[in-house]
Amino acid sequence: MRAETAYHDALGEHFAARATGGTYNAYTDRPAMLELAGDVRGLDVLDLGCGAGHYAAELVKLGAVRVVGVDGSETLLRAAQQRLGGRAALHHHNLEEPLAFLADQSFDLAVMALVYHHIDARAQLLDELRRVLRPDGTLLVSTTHPTSDWTYFGGSYFADDRVEFPVGDGLTINYWRMTLQKFLGEFLGAGFVLEELVEPRATEEARLVDPRRYDRTHTAPTFLALRLRRP
Ligand SMILES: C[S@@+](CC[C@H](N)C(=O)[O-])C[C@H]1O[C@@H](n2cnc3c(N)ncnc32)[C@H](O)[C@@H]1O
């Protein structure tokens, strides 16, 4: 089934390029999340909404023993396949549906970078994550920062609705904006334990390549990243 929120065709190509060299993905979200991951050597890792495989490639390089990527976009999975060349197992799947093809307690770490806010069936997805993670396993999640959405879209901070965000080249993405209380509450309510919360800022490298966006991420929050433990 073609997942409506997955990044197809032109949007897929656009995101793949952004993920490679864009300040927000390559220099802000990804370095912060990989730091939160800590030592991944020898781990079985699930990358949900793996996109063009940038996280998966890093995780393999950092010593993860098995990396499984899941995404609903054929466009991005093709890019991931090219990037990874068989070093990760890739699955085309709509995250609105259960992860029936993954065994119980088969992963030490799950990464869900900039994906969760696209999903309607989030309670089901969290139940599935609890099922496939081993006890004491780790879940890393990043999302758009609630205050960034509030600043951009205006209205009430407490609005809980799907919004349409322009990403350039005439393309838009749509996702749920959530308050901090709602976002965090969904994970705690599903039984995960919060270990660390980070508001990532662009790395020093970005100051040289993209000073304008570097400054922006150091002035106002862009993303939120969590490390959670599955008890
Ligand atoms: C902003 S991109 C992030 C990709 C990757 N995690 C990264 O950070 O490079 C969001 C990803 O979520 C995927 N996605 C969104 N909704 C989905 C769904 N319902 N099922 C499967 N994948 C979905 C998109 O196709 C896209 O690859």
The ligand as an SDF file (V2000), in Angstrom:
LIG
                    3D

 27 29  0  0  0  0  0  0  0  0999 V2000
   11.7940   13.6680    7.0460 C   0  0  0  0  0  0  0  0  0  0  0  0
   11.9840   12.0780    6.3330 S   0  0  0  0  0  0  0  0  0  0  0  0
   13.1850   11.3650    7.4560 C   0  0  0  0  0  0  0  0  0  0  0  0
   13.9800   10.2260    6.8280 C   0  0  0  0  0  0  0  0  0  0  0  0
   15.1300    9.7020    7.6920 C   0  0  0  0  0  0  0  0  0  0  0  0
   14.6590    9.2320    8.9750 N   0  0  0  0  0  0  0  0  0  0  0  0
   16.1770   10.7630    7.8740 C   0  0  0  0  0  0  0  0  0  0  0  0
   16.1520   11.4570    8.8950 O   0  0  0  0  0  0  0  0  0  0  0  0
   17.0330   10.9180    6.9800 O   0  0  0  0  0  0  0  0  0  0  0  0
   10.4870   11.2310    6.7830 C   0  0  0  0  0  0  0  0  0  0  0  0
   10.4590    9.7840    6.2900 C   0  0  0  0  0  0  0  0  0  0  0  0
    9.3100    9.1250    6.8210 O   0  0  0  0  0  0  0  0  0  0  0  0
    8.7340    8.3290    5.7850 C   0  0  0  0  0  0  0  0  0  0  0  0
    7.3140    8.1330    6.0960 N   0  0  0  0  0  0  0  0  0  0  0  0
    6.4030    9.0880    6.4210 C   0  0  0  0  0  0  0  0  0  0  0  0
    5.2100    8.5130    6.6360 N   0  0  0  0  0  0  0  0  0  0  0  0
    5.3540    7.1890    6.4430 C   0  0  0  0  0  0  0  0  0  0  0  0
    4.4760    6.0730    6.5210 C   0  0  0  0  0  0  0  0  0  0  0  0
    3.1820    6.2040    6.8300 N   0  0  0  0  0  0  0  0  0  0  0  0
    4.9840    4.8370    6.2810 N   0  0  0  0  0  0  0  0  0  0  0  0
    6.2850    4.6770    5.9600 C   0  0  0  0  0  0  0  0  0  0  0  0
    7.1640    5.7050    5.8670 N   0  0  0  0  0  0  0  0  0  0  0  0
    6.7000    6.9400    6.1020 C   0  0  0  0  0  0  0  0  0  0  0  0
    8.9760    9.1480    4.5320 C   0  0  0  0  0  0  0  0  0  0  0  0
    8.8570    8.3910    3.3590 O   0  0  0  0  0  0  0  0  0  0  0  0
   10.3850    9.6770    4.7860 C   0  0  0  0  0  0  0  0  0  0  0  0
   11.3660    8.7690    4.3600 O   0  0  0  0  0  0  0  0  0  0  0  0
  1  2  1  0
  2  3  1  0
  2 10  1  0
  3  4  1  0
  4  5  1  0
  5  6  1  0
  5  7  1  0
  7  8  2  0
  7  9  1  0
 10 11  1  0
 11 12  1  0
 11 26  1  0
 12 13  1  0
 13 14  1  0
 13 24  1  0
 14 15  1  0
 14 23  1  0
 15 16  2  0
 16 17  1  0
 17 18  1  0
 17 23  2  0
 18 19  1  0
 18 20  2  0
 20 21  1  0
 21 22  2  0
 22 23  1  0
 24 25  1  0
 24 26  1  0
 26 27  1  0
M  CHG  2   2   1   9  -1
M  END
$$$$
